[in-house]
Amino acid sequence: MSDSSETAKTQPGTRTLSGSVISDRRDKTITVLVERSVKHPVYGKILRRRSKIHAHDEDNECRVGDRVTIVETRPISKQKSWRLLARGATALPGVDGGVDEGVDEAADENDASATPADEETSA
């Protein structure tokens, strides 16, 4: 039975989308924000279109901010017709500490630049 589910993932007619998880509060359900860019037919401006899609997460493995790939499937409930296919890395800034490190480095540079100015005034 696992072979049939694996072939369903790779069938050429299935739709897949990728987006970020914005809610994981419900049991076995995630809400995914999918963004796409569309060119306006008359003016040519690039517009961002967003969709919130409810997807089935069997193992409750996704958290808010995760990048995920979802695939269209048979209706699971009234609002769920998508299921989780793959889970990527966390997309939120500051979760891995990257933003906080940059703030600390800027503070160290300010302290280092203030020290020579203090020496000139005391001399």
C-alpha positions as CSV (number, residue, x, y, z in Angstrom):
1,M,0.0,0.0,0.0
2,S,3.0,2.3,0.6
3,D,3.9,1.9,-3.1
4,S,0.6,3.3,-4.3
5,S,1.0,6.4,-2.0
6,E,4.5,6.9,-3.4
7,T,3.3,6.8,-7.0
8,A,0.6,9.3,-6.1
9,K,3.3,11.7,-5.1
10,T,5.0,11.5,-8.5
11,Q,2.0,11.3,-10.8
12,P,2.3,14.0,-13.5
13,G,-1.2,15.4,-13.0
14,T,-0.9,16.2,-9.3
15,R,-0.7,19.8,-8.3
16,T,2.0,20.8,-5.8
17,L,2.5,24.2,-4.1
18,S,5.0,25.5,-1.6
19,G,4.5,28.1,1.1
20,S,5.1,28.8,4.7
21,V,3.1,27.5,7.7
22,I,1.2,30.3,9.5
23,S,-0.8,28.2,11.9
24,D,-0.4,24.8,13.5
25,R,-3.0,25.0,16.3
26,R,-5.4,22.4,15.1
27,D,-4.8,18.7,15.4
28,K,-3.3,17.2,12.2
29,T,-4.0,20.4,10.2
30,I,-1.7,23.2,9.2
31,T,-2.6,26.5,7.4
32,V,-0.1,27.3,4.6
33,L,0.3,30.8,3.1
34,V,1.0,30.4,-0.6
35,E,2.2,33.5,-2.5
36,R,2.4,33.8,-6.3
37,S,3.2,36.7,-8.6
38,V,0.8,37.7,-11.4
39,K,1.3,40.3,-14.1
40,H,-1.6,42.7,-14.5
41,P,-3.1,42.1,-17.9
42,V,-3.4,45.8,-18.9
43,Y,-0.9,47.8,-16.8
44,G,1.9,45.1,-16.6
45,K,2.5,45.6,-12.9
46,I,3.6,42.6,-10.9
47,L,1.0,41.8,-8.2
48,R,1.4,39.4,-5.3
49,R,-1.5,37.1,-4.7
50,R,-1.8,35.2,-1.5
51,S,-3.9,32.1,-0.6
52,K,-4.4,30.4,2.8
53,I,-4.7,26.7,2.3
54,H,-5.5,24.1,4.9
55,A,-3.4,20.9,4.6
56,H,-3.3,17.6,6.4
57,D,-0.3,17.0,8.6
58,E,-0.6,13.4,9.8
59,D,2.3,13.5,12.4
60,N,1.9,17.1,13.6
61,E,5.5,17.7,12.6
62,C,5.3,21.3,11.2
63,R,5.6,24.4,13.2
64,V,4.8,28.1,12.4
65,G,7.4,29.5,10.0
66,D,8.4,26.2,8.3
67,R,8.6,26.1,4.5
68,V,6.5,23.2,3.2
69,T,5.4,21.6,0.0
70,I,1.9,20.4,-0.2
71,V,0.1,18.2,-2.8
72,E,-3.5,18.2,-3.8
73,T,-5.4,15.0,-2.8
74,R,-9.0,13.8,-2.3
75,P,-11.1,15.8,0.1
76,I,-10.2,14.9,3.7
77,S,-12.7,17.2,5.3
78,K,-14.9,20.2,4.4
79,Q,-11.8,22.5,4.1
80,K,-8.9,20.2,3.6
81,S,-8.0,18.9,0.1
82,W,-4.3,19.2,0.4
83,R,-1.7,17.1,2.4
84,L,1.9,17.7,3.5
85,L,4.4,16.3,1.0
86,A,7.7,17.7,2.3
87,R,9.0,20.0,5.1
88,G,11.8,22.4,4.7
89,A,13.8,24.7,7.0
90,T,12.4,27.4,9.2
91,A,11.8,30.6,7.3
92,L,11.3,33.1,10.2
93,P,14.3,35.4,10.8
94,G,15.8,35.3,14.3
95,V,14.7,31.7,15.0
96,D,18.2,30.4,14.5
97,G,19.8,33.5,16.2
98,G,21.0,35.1,12.9
99,V,19.4,38.5,13.6
100,D,20.5,38.7,17.2
101,E,24.1,38.1,16.3
102,G,24.1,41.0,13.9
103,V,22.8,43.3,16.7
104,D,25.5,42.2,19.1
105,E,28.2,42.8,16.5
106,A,26.9,46.4,15.8
107,A,27.0,47.1,19.6
108,D,30.6,45.8,19.8
109,E,31.7,48.1,16.9
110,N,30.1,51.1,18.7
111,D,32.0,50.3,21.9
112,A,35.3,49.9,20.1
113,S,34.8,53.2,18.3
114,A,33.9,55.0,21.5
115,T,37.1,53.9,23.3
116,P,39.6,55.9,21.1
117,A,37.5,59.0,21.4
118,D,37.6,58.7,25.2
119,E,41.5,58.4,25.1
120,E,41.9,61.6,22.9
121,T,39.8,63.7,25.4
122,S,41.8,62.4,28.4
123,A,45.2,63.0,26.8
